[in-house]
Structures are given as structure tokens and as C-alpha cells.
Amino acid sequence: MTEPTGERITALRLYVRDAGRQLRGIGMEIDRDPEAIGRWLGLPAVDIMRGCTIPVEYLDSPLRIGEHTYDMSSCLEHTVTIEELSYGDAGFMLACPGPLMSGVAVGALGDDKQRHAYYERMAGPDPIWTFFGLTEAAKGSAATELETTLVPEGDGFRLTGEKRYVGNAAYAQLGVVFCRRAPGPLGIEAVLVDTDAPGFHAEPIPTVGMRGARISAIKLDGVRVEREQILGYESLKPSRRGLIGAIRTLQRFRPVLAGTIVGLCRAVLEHVHEQRPAVVGSARSRLEDMEDRLAAVRSQNYEVAAAIDAGRVRADHVAGVKKRAAELAERCTLVAAELIGPGALLEDPLFNKLYRDARAFEFMEGTGHIQRLAVFQGVLKGTFLN
């Protein structure tokens, strides 16, 4: 698939691209001070992010472009949207309030009452930041090895443990925490947690790049959890709850993350053209090679997102496109640094930021090693997309 066409998705791309163009300079401010996002909540990009994955019936003003209405329930439309916003600035996009990954988890696991309460809250007049708490310091994002526990107490539970590398957790009002209620993969649960609950503590972790994501560490010290906070507790069998939710959320979001990477790589290569408009010879060949690689990853990512929309979720394809995109970001910025010149990282603030931001993608939504394991399974079965 090349760039997806059709009136609906073309209208969306053009609208979001205009919104993304406003973000480049503001993104530099967010990089210096992530809490500066509070000064920019009136931008169209923020409205787009706040409405992502919230059903339109809950929104007073859903995104409408011409005769089309969007809620980003389509993975392809969500991917295109995030790509264009990230072309403006990926850090700004991640700093915005909205459902992000927690919304996908609630949509995948929550019962009707849980989804209704979540969407009503997210669609309210006040901006709500959310978090998705899966990763642990000792276990990474290996959902079957979680050490955060959910222990029965009276008619409810107590949640205890630690999470790390969680976007926006120190600033969020609401989030999803994955934890262990019993041994084995069927003992995993996903729990909705309010950050003002006694025993919940989160603090930001200093990062080199992608500072708008406000990566945080969480400590959970006996946080009280009621049964109705466990996603799908009354409506789903244990085999269809927590672990399935983690897998579905990651699979649904990896093409979106790859879209974030594609947007940033587009910005990097555009910057090279601006700084060296007359590049020739071997330098031009290297730049064209990066553009070809970007086009290939972009096209593959659209194919994967479209397949997810069609119900054909292939773990090896999803993992493969995320891995290729993350590798491209590092390679693209290294080549750009050589082409712009050795002083670029010191003398060019925008390129310095893009270079630092690109290093985050190896660790987001699973490291390259995790993705390679999934790809290898596809190779063994003879089904991996070459």
C-alpha cells in the first residue's frame, strides 16, 4: 500500500497536517518545559488528541471534516492522524490530554458500564491526562511476569507494586494498571486507578529526549481497588481479561507508534533539505536512500493498520513494522547529522531535539528484542511479511 487515498482519509490527513504545522516551535518549548502544555490547550491538535478513540456519541464536538466524522476507532485513520501530528512535533502530541493507550485497554476489556463511565469522564469539559501502567523495572513489559499484586481485602482488593517508564503518570488523573491477582497468565488483571487514591505515588523520570511524554515512575502502596475497577471482571472470563487486554492494546498501538516515528523521520529529512538544498553526489544518494526506506516503512505500516481494521491482526507483522520504524529513526538521524555537518547537534536546536527524540522509540511499546521474538515466530511459521 502506498499513501492511502479516498476522500475521507485525504480530508483527515490535510486537516491534521494543518494542525501539526503549528507545533514545531511550540514543541521546542515543551521540550524545555513539558508542563508548558497547559498554555496550549486551545490548539486544534489538542482537541484531536482529546477525542482520539472516544466514541462520537460521547463528544459534544467530535472531529468533523466536511461530511465525515472521526473518532479514530479505525487504526489506519488513527495512524495517519498521529503521523501528521508527529511531523509537527511528536513530543507535543504525547504531552496532550486524552485516552491514549488507556482508552484502547478500556475499549478492549471494559464492560458497558465501565466504558460508559470512562468515556463520560474523558469527554467532560476538563482535560484529563491518562497513563498505561504495564512496564516494571525488573520485568520490562513482559505481562506474564508482572510482580505488581492485587490482593483481596474484604469486598475489594489492595494494589501494591511499582511501574516505570510510564508516560504522563506523574501528571495524570486516571490510568490503567496491569497487575497479578493469581499465579499464571490467567491471573493477570487490568485495573482502573485514580491517581488521587491513597497509596498512589508517581514522579517524573529525567529523559534525554521525548520530554513531552513526561515519563514517570509509579509506586503503589496498598491502593484500594473495588471490583468494579477491574476491567471486565463481571463480563469476561479470566482467560479473556488482563493479559488479552495488554496484548490487544500493544498490537493496536504499535502501528500508531510507527506512525509517530514516520512523522518524525519526515521532519528530519525535510530539515536536511532545508539546511542543504543543493546536496549532490554521494550525499544526495544517501539522502535518497533514506527517503526510499522511509517510503517503504510508511507503506508497510499503512498495510498493517488496514489489516488490523479488517480483523487480520498478525503479531509478527505488527512487531516487524514497529522494529523497522524504530531502526529507521536512528539511522535517519545519524545520516542527517553527517549530511548537515558535525556541528549540527550543538548549533541546530531543532535537529538536536529531533535526534534526541528519535532515541526513545527503541524502548516504547516493547524493545527491538521483544519485536524480534515475535517476528521470529512468524519466520518459523513461514508467514512473516518480507
NORGIGI-V527253 format. One record per residue. N is the residue number from 1. PHI is phi as a letter, one per 40 degrees, with the letter a starting at -180 (NA if undefined). PSI is psi as a letter, one per 30 degrees, with the letter a starting at -180 (* if undefined). NEAR is the number of other ideal C-beta (glycine too) atoms within 10 Angstrom. Layout:
BEGIN
N_PHI_PSI_NEAR ; N_PHI_PSI_NEAR
END
This chain:
BEGIN
1_NA_k_15 ; 2_c_a_9 ; 3_d_k_12 ; 4_c_k_19 ; 5_b_a_10 ; 6_h_k_8 ; 7_d_e_11 ; 8_c_e_17 ; 9_c_f_19 ; 10_c_e_14 ; 11_c_e_15 ; 12_c_e_25 ; 13_d_e_19 ; 14_c_e_11 ; 15_c_e_20 ; 16_c_e_25 ; 17_c_e_17 ; 18_c_e_13 ; 19_c_e_19 ; 20_c_f_26 ; 21_c_f_12 ; 22_c_f_16 ; 23_c_f_22 ; 24_d_e_16 ; 25_c_e_10 ; 26_c_e_21 ; 27_c_e_26 ; 28_c_e_16 ; 29_c_e_17 ; 30_c_e_26 ; 31_c_e_23 ; 32_c_e_11 ; 33_a_j_12 ; 34_d_f_24 ; 35_c_f_11 ; 36_c_f_15 ; 37_d_f_25 ; 38_c_f_12 ; 39_c_f_12 ; 40_b_g_17 ; 41_c_f_12 ; 42_c_f_7 ; 43_c_k_17 ; 44_d_e_15 ; 45_d_e_24 ; 46_c_e_20 ; 47_d_e_17 ; 48_c_e_24 ; 49_c_e_24 ; 50_c_e_19 ; 51_c_f_22 ; 52_c_k_24 ; 53_g_g_21 ; 54_c_k_22 ; 55_d_k_15 ; 56_c_f_15 ; 57_c_f_9 ; 58_c_f_18 ; 59_b_k_17 ; 60_c_e_7 ; 61_b_i_9 ; 62_c_l_16 ; 63_c_j_22 ; 64_b_k_11 ; 65_b_j_16 ; 66_g_b_10 ; 67_c_g_8 ; 68_b_k_14 ; 69_b_k_12 ; 70_b_k_23 ; 71_b_g_18 ; 72_g_g_24 ; 73_c_f_15 ; 74_c_k_18 ; 75_c_e_25 ; 76_c_e_25 ; 77_c_e_23 ; 78_c_e_24 ; 79_c_e_30 ; 80_c_e_27 ; 81_c_e_30 ; 82_c_e_29 ; 83_d_e_29 ; 84_c_e_26 ; 85_c_e_27 ; 86_c_f_28 ; 87_c_e_24 ; 88_c_e_24 ; 89_a_j_30 ; 90_c_e_32 ; 91_c_e_28 ; 92_c_e_29 ; 93_d_e_29 ; 94_c_f_28 ; 95_c_f_29 ; 96_c_l_24 ; 97_c_l_21 ; 98_i_l_24 ; 99_c_e_25 ; 100_f_b_25 ; 101_c_e_25 ; 102_c_e_28 ; 103_c_e_23 ; 104_c_e_25 ; 105_c_e_29 ; 106_c_e_27 ; 107_c_e_21 ; 108_c_e_22 ; 109_b_f_27 ; 110_c_k_25 ; 111_c_l_15 ; 112_d_e_8 ; 113_c_e_11 ; 114_c_e_20 ; 115_c_e_18 ; 116_c_e_13 ; 117_c_e_14 ; 118_c_e_25 ; 119_c_e_21 ; 120_c_e_11 ; 121_c_e_15 ; 122_c_e_24 ; 123_c_g_20 ; 124_c_l_11 ; 125_c_f_5 ; 126_c_k_7 ; 127_c_k_16 ; 128_b_k_17 ; 129_c_k_22 ; 130_b_l_26 ; 131_a_l_27 ; 132_b_j_27 ; 133_c_j_29 ; 134_b_e_28 ; 135_c_k_20 ; 136_b_l_21 ; 137_d_e_11 ; 138_c_f_10 ; 139_b_f_15 ; 140_g_b_17 ; 141_b_g_19 ; 142_c_j_14 ; 143_c_e_22 ; 144_c_f_12 ; 145_b_g_13 ; 146_d_k_26 ; 147_b_f_13 ; 148_c_k_22 ; 149_b_l_16 ; 150_b_j_28 ; 151_b_k_13 ; 152_c_k_10 ; 153_a_j_11 ; 154_g_b_7 ; 155_c_g_7 ; 156_b_b_15 ; 157_a_l_23 ; 158_b_k_17 ; 159_b_k_25 ; 160_b_k_17 ; 161_i_a_20 ; 162_b_k_16 ; 163_b_k_25 ; 164_b_l_18 ; 165_f_h_22 ; 166_b_j_24 ; 167_c_k_24 ; 168_g_g_28 ; 169_c_e_29 ; 170_c_f_20 ; 171_b_f_19 ; 172_c_l_25 ; 173_b_f_16 ; 174_a_k_19 ; 175_a_l_27 ; 176_b_k_28 ; 177_b_k_28 ; 178_c_k_27 ; 179_a_l_28 ; 180_b_k_21 ; 181_c_f_21 ; 182_a_l_11 ; 183_c_l_7 ; 184_g_l_10 ; 185_c_f_14 ; 186_c_f_15 ; 187_c_g_18 ; 188_c_k_24 ; 189_b_l_28 ; 190_b_k_30 ; 191_b_k_24 ; 192_c_k_23 ; 193_b_k_25 ; 194_c_k_13 ; 195_c_f_19 ; 196_c_g_8 ; 197_c_k_13 ; 198_d_k_8 ; 199_g_f_14 ; 200_c_k_20 ; 201_b_k_14 ; 202_a_k_22 ; 203_a_k_10 ; 204_c_l_16 ; 205_b_k_14 ; 206_c_k_6 ; 207_b_l_17 ; 208_c_e_10 ; 209_b_a_19 ; 210_f_h_26 ; 211_c_f_23 ; 212_c_f_27 ; 213_c_f_23 ; 214_f_h_26 ; 215_d_k_23 ; 216_b_l_21 ; 217_b_k_17 ; 218_b_k_27 ; 219_b_k_15 ; 220_b_j_25 ; 221_b_i_13 ; 222_g_h_14 ; 223_c_k_25 ; 224_c_k_16 ; 225_b_k_25 ; 226_c_l_12 ; 227_d_e_10 ; 228_c_f_14 ; 229_c_f_23 ; 230_c_j_24 ; 231_c_k_26 ; 232_g_g_21 ; 233_c_e_21 ; 234_c_f_10 ; 235_b_f_14 ; 236_b_k_18 ; 237_c_l_9 ; 238_d_e_18 ; 239_c_f_9 ; 240_b_g_14 ; 241_b_c_23 ; 242_d_e_30 ; 243_c_e_21 ; 244_c_e_20 ; 245_c_e_27 ; 246_c_e_25 ; 247_c_e_14 ; 248_c_e_16 ; 249_c_e_25 ; 250_c_e_24 ; 251_c_e_23 ; 252_c_e_21 ; 253_c_f_25 ; 254_c_e_30 ; 255_c_e_32 ; 256_c_e_27 ; 257_c_e_24 ; 258_c_e_32 ; 259_c_e_30 ; 260_d_e_28 ; 261_c_e_32 ; 262_d_e_29 ; 263_c_e_26 ; 264_c_e_27 ; 265_c_e_29 ; 266_c_e_18 ; 267_c_e_22 ; 268_c_e_24 ; 269_c_e_19 ; 270_c_e_11 ; 271_c_e_18 ; 272_c_e_24 ; 273_c_e_13 ; 274_c_e_10 ; 275_c_f_16 ; 276_b_i_16 ; 277_c_f_7 ; 278_b_h_7 ; 279_c_k_17 ; 280_b_l_8 ; 281_g_b_7 ; 282_c_e_8 ; 283_c_e_15 ; 284_c_e_13 ; 285_c_e_11 ; 286_c_e_16 ; 287_c_e_19 ; 288_c_e_12 ; 289_c_e_12 ; 290_c_e_22 ; 291_c_e_16 ; 292_c_e_10 ; 293_c_e_17 ; 294_c_e_20 ; 295_c_e_13 ; 296_c_e_12 ; 297_c_e_23 ; 298_c_e_25 ; 299_c_e_15 ; 300_c_e_19 ; 301_c_e_28 ; 302_c_e_25 ; 303_c_e_18 ; 304_c_e_26 ; 305_c_e_27 ; 306_c_e_17 ; 307_c_e_19 ; 308_c_e_22 ; 309_c_e_16 ; 310_c_g_10 ; 311_g_g_6 ; 312_b_i_10 ; 313_c_j_16 ; 314_b_j_17 ; 315_d_e_17 ; 316_c_e_20 ; 317_c_e_24 ; 318_c_e_27 ; 319_c_e_27 ; 320_c_e_24 ; 321_c_e_29 ; 322_c_e_31 ; 323_c_e_23 ; 324_c_e_20 ; 325_c_e_26 ; 326_c_e_26 ; 327_c_e_17 ; 328_c_e_23 ; 329_d_e_28 ; 330_c_e_15 ; 331_c_e_15 ; 332_c_e_26 ; 333_c_e_23 ; 334_c_e_13 ; 335_c_e_19 ; 336_c_e_24 ; 337_c_e_19 ; 338_c_e_13 ; 339_c_e_19 ; 340_c_e_20 ; 341_h_l_13 ; 342_c_f_9 ; 343_c_g_9 ; 344_c_e_19 ; 345_c_f_15 ; 346_c_e_9 ; 347_b_f_11 ; 348_b_j_17 ; 349_d_e_12 ; 350_c_e_19 ; 351_c_e_22 ; 352_d_e_17 ; 353_c_e_23 ; 354_d_e_24 ; 355_c_e_22 ; 356_c_e_18 ; 357_c_e_30 ; 358_c_f_25 ; 359_c_f_16 ; 360_c_f_24 ; 361_c_f_26 ; 362_d_e_16 ; 363_b_f_16 ; 364_c_k_22 ; 365_f_h_24 ; 366_g_k_23 ; 367_c_l_14 ; 368_d_e_17 ; 369_c_e_10 ; 370_c_e_17 ; 371_c_e_25 ; 372_c_e_14 ; 373_c_e_13 ; 374_c_e_21 ; 375_c_e_23 ; 376_c_e_13 ; 377_c_e_14 ; 378_c_e_18 ; 379_c_e_13 ; 380_c_e_10 ; 381_c_f_9 ; 382_g_g_6 ; 383_b_f_11 ; 384_c_k_17 ; 385_c_j_14 ; 386_c_*_4
END
